[in-house]
Amino acid sequence: PPSEKSDTVVIKGMAPNADGAKQAILERVRKLDDEKQDRELRGFKAEIHVDPAFHPKIIGRKGAVISKIRAKHDVLIQFPERSEGGGGDLITVTGYEKNALEAKDEIMKIVKSLEGLVNEVVAIDARIHPRLIGGKGKNIKKIMDMFSVDIRFPKGTDGDQDQVTISGDSDNVMDCKDYVLNLAEEYMDDVNEQY
């Protein structure tokens, strides 16, 4: 009866059937024990404190970067909830110990490369932003690929709509800045001619 909470199973019946049932039960218990042990091994957690400003870069566009790391190392990776207060900096990697630590190392490599990046804020008249960006972002993607940088335009809620941020390696950022400012100057000449 369930009230006794016994771990003993009594099998009654003909000897060959009872032996078969006993073997099936023992096999099932072994499988359940193996699954339990596997769950415990898979439950290893590695925690990383990473500046929340880097989280979008680690996640990647549409989750591409983090999905690749998850699949490669067969782990779960959890980021803190995004909220008004910032959301925290703790990233948790869960999986087999070896896999979790390898995924953590890969994330830390990304963080180290991001820490070496330079951000340069450039004032470019907001009226020419659409022309710099191009249809479906074609022009700006081409410029970002050409200089291996990231270029961010202000959102509608940001204060100064003329502030454009270029991020990347120091030399690449400076080269891109010169290129973009020259383009902006040409585009402004066109705008001024129209008025």
N, C-alpha and C positions, 0 to 999 in steps of 0.2 A: 504494500500500500504506500502511496505517496507520503503519508504522514511520518513514515519511519525514516525516510531519506537514506535509504540503503544504497550501496554501490554494488550490490550483488544481484546477479540475474540468474534465475532458476529456469532451466530449459527442461521440459517434460515431453516425452514422446519416444518413438522407436529409436534405438541407438544410432543407426546410420543418419537419420534425419536430424537427431539432436546434435550429432557431431558436425553435420553440415551447417546447422544453424549457429552452433558455437563458433565455428570458423568464420562465418559471415559476420557475426557480431564483433569478434576480435579484429577482423579486417576493418570494419567500419570504425571501431574505436581507434585503431592505429591511424586511419586517415584523418579522423577528427583531431587527434593529438598533433599530427603533422601540420594540419591547417592552422591549429592554434599557435604552434611554434613559429610557423611561417608569418602569421599576423604579428606576432611579437617582434620578430626580426625585421619585418617591414615597417614597424612603427618607430624606428630610430628617427630622432629629430635633430637637425642641425639648424642653428639660428644665426642669422647675420644681421648686423645693424648697418643699414645703408641709408644715406641721405635721401629723403623722399623726392628730392629734385631729380635723382637718377632713376627712379622707378619706371617712368615712361620709356626710357632708353633701354632698360633691362627687359621690359615687357615687349617692346618693339611694336612696329606698326601692325595692328590687328592681332597682337599677341604672337607674332611670328617667332621672335627671338626666344621667348620663354617657353613656347610650345616645343621648339626644337630641343631645348635643354631638357624639358620634361620627358620627351620621347627618347632621347639619347640615353638618359640615365634611369628611366623608369621610376620617376619620383613624382611626388606632389609638391608644388611650390605655392605657398600662400603669401600674399602681400597684405599689409594692413588695409583696413577699409579707408577709402578716401572720405574725408569729412572737412568741415569748415576749419577745424582746429589743426589740420595738417595730417592727422591719421597715424602718426608714428613712423618709426623707421625699421621695424623688425620684420624680416623676411624669414619664413620658416620652410625648410626643406624636409620632407618626410619620405622615408623609404628604407631600403636596406642600407646599413651603415656605410659600406664602401660606395654605393651609388650616391647617397645623400652627400657624402663628403666631396665626391668628384663634382657633383652639380654645384655645391657651394663654392669650390675652387673656380669653376668656370664663371660663376656669377661675380666672384671677387676679381677675376681678370677683367671683366667688362667694367667693373667699378674703377679699377686702377686706370684703365684707359680713359674713362670719363673724367677722372680727377685731373688728368693732364690737359684737358681741353681748355681753350680760351673762349670767353664770350666777349664779343665786341658789339656795342650798340651804335647803330648808324642812323642818322636822321635823314629820312627820305620822304619827300612830300607824299602824303597819303593818296593824292589824286592819281599818281602813277603806279601805285601798288598793283592794281589789276593788270596793267600792261607788263609789269615785271613778272607777275605770277603766270600769266598766259592762260590759254584755254585749258581747263582741267589740270592746271599746275604744270603744264608741259615746259614752259620757259624756266621756271624756278628749279624744277627737278634737274633740268639740263645743267644749270649753273651749279647746283649742289653737287652733282656727279663730277662735273669738270674740276671742282676745287676740293672735293671730299670734305664738304662742310654741311652744316645744318643751318637753314635760314628760317626764322620765325617772324611772321608779321603780327602786329597787334590785333587782338580780338576787339570786337565792338565795345566791350565793357572796359577795356584798358584805357588808362588816362590819356597819354600822348599817342595819338594815332600815327605819328610820323616815325616812331621808334621801331626799327627793324633790328633783330638780334641775329648775329652770325656766330656760330659755334663750331669749333674744330681745332685742329693743330694750329699753333701760332702763325707759322708762315702761310699756311693755306688761308687762314682767316684774313690776313692782311692783303694777300693777293686778291681774294674774293671781294674784299671791301673796296679796293681800288677799281676792280672790274664793275661792280654793281654801282658805285658812285658815278663812273663814266657813263654807264647805261642810263642812269637816272638823269644825268645832266642832258644827254641827248633827248630823252623822253620829255624833260621839262621844256627844252627848246621847242619841241613840237606842240606842247600844251600852250606855251606862251604865244606861239604863232597863231593858234586857233582863236585866241581872245583878243 
